[in-house]
Amino acid sequence: MKRFLTAVMAFLMLGATARAADPENTLYLDLKDGRVTIEMYPDVAPKHVARIKELVRQGFYDGLTFHRVIPGFMAQGGDPKGDGTGGSDQNIPAEFSDLVHLKGTLSMARSDDPDSASTQFFICLAPAPHLDGKYSIWGRVIGGMKFVDNIKEGVVPALQDPDKIIKMQIAADTIEKE
């Protein structure tokens, strides 16, 4: 019960910060149906957020597919090979927290090794309490979840023509400089 109350309080506190979003920690994920706005959690998972920002600013995610989309569970992307086996040469050490996997939560995918997260991430399509404390949560959708819900379902290779990440950008990088 204590863990649940802690998680609810953290969610409510983090939710309050969404109204005063920090452009440096706001991510835009453009999909075929529209833009998804993501609040990143540098205080919860600083190494994961830093790596995501680095990859986004390199254009790494642009054009990559959602290779594993399981209805009522999650949509996974960020694999340069497009089949769930790819990543980069840099792993991110686990940053587990008391936050819970609710609809719209973003976490890093990994192998059995907790410190094996690299580039792949997933967006929860529904609560997934069995993942709590086992995967590094680094953000949550604060706008456009309906576009995430429209990502084509299936798993590569059976999934033909999977939906793609059109573009990912840090909000601060889209603000016109005067």
Secondary structure, 3 states (H helix, E strand, C coil): CHHHHHHHHHHHHHHHHHCCCCHHHEEEEEECCEEEEEEECCCCCHHHHHHHHHHHHCCCCCCCEEEEEECCCEEEECCCCCCCCCCCCCCECCCCCCCCCCCCEEEECCCCCCCCECCCEEEECCCCHHHCCCCCEEEEEEECHHHHHCCCCEECCCCCCCCECCEEEEHHHHCCCC
